[in-house]
Amino acid sequence: MSVTILAVDDSRTMRDMIRMCLAPAGFDVHLAEDGVHGVEVLDGLSPDAIITDINMPRMDGFGFIDAVRTQDKHRATPILVLTT
């Protein structure tokens, strides 16, 4: 059973780098382009951890984290902030 990660970042380069680092190590990586997309992707997913950027369009990382924490299912999911 692999570990599932949701990575949310508006930078395609950062999303690609996260996937290139984690997928070969056996992680199941799902990607989202910003906070709004992240909430949409999260709806059908139960990630073991979330990696998010802070500065993103439509919904920034703080708003995304707040949206994740309002959901009982994801209240305890670890969130790592990775921002440049």
C-alpha positions in Angstrom: 0.0 0.0 0.0 1.5 3.3 -1.1 1.4 6.6 0.7 -0.9 9.2 -1.0 0.2 12.8 -1.2 -1.7 15.8 -2.5 0.6 18.6 -3.7 -1.0 22.0 -4.3 1.1 24.6 -6.1 0.4 27.1 -8.9 3.9 26.6 -10.3 3.9 23.8 -12.8 7.7 23.4 -12.2 7.2 22.9 -8.5 4.4 20.4 -9.1 6.6 18.5 -11.6 9.5 18.5 -9.2 7.4 17.2 -6.3 6.0 14.4 -8.5 9.5 13.5 -9.9 10.9 13.2 -6.4 8.1 11.3 -4.7 6.7 9.0 -7.4 9.9 7.0 -8.0 10.0 6.5 -4.2 6.6 4.8 -4.3 4.4 7.7 -3.3 1.0 8.1 -5.0 1.1 11.8 -6.0 -2.0 13.8 -6.9 -1.6 17.4 -8.0 -3.7 20.6 -7.9 -3.0 24.0 -9.5 -4.3 26.2 -6.7 -6.4 26.1 -3.5 -9.7 25.9 -5.3 -8.5 23.0 -7.4 -7.0 21.5 -4.3 -10.3 21.4 -2.5 -11.9 19.9 -5.6 -9.2 17.1 -5.9 -9.4 16.5 -2.1 -13.1 15.8 -2.4 -12.5 12.4 -3.9 -9.2 11.6 -2.1 -7.9 10.6 1.3 -4.3 11.7 1.3 -1.9 10.7 4.0 -0.3 14.1 3.7 -0.7 17.4 1.9 2.0 19.7 0.5 0.9 23.2 -0.3 2.3 26.5 -1.5 1.1 29.8 0.1 1.1 32.3 -2.7 -1.5 31.1 -5.3 -4.3 32.6 -7.3 -8.0 32.1 -6.6 -7.4 30.6 -3.1 -4.0 30.9 -1.4 -2.4 28.3 0.9 -3.9 29.8 4.1 -7.4 29.7 2.6 -6.8 26.1 1.4 -5.5 25.0 4.8 -8.6 26.5 6.4 -10.9 24.7 3.9 -9.1 21.4 4.6 -9.4 21.8 8.4 -13.2 22.5 8.2 -13.7 19.0 6.9 -13.9 16.4 9.6 -12.4 13.7 7.3 -9.2 15.8 6.8 -8.9 17.6 10.1 -5.9 15.6 11.2 -4.2 15.2 7.8 -0.6 16.5 8.1 0.0 19.6 6.0 3.5 20.7 4.9 3.9 24.2 3.6 6.5 24.4 0.8 6.8 27.9 -0.7 9.5 29.7 -2.7 
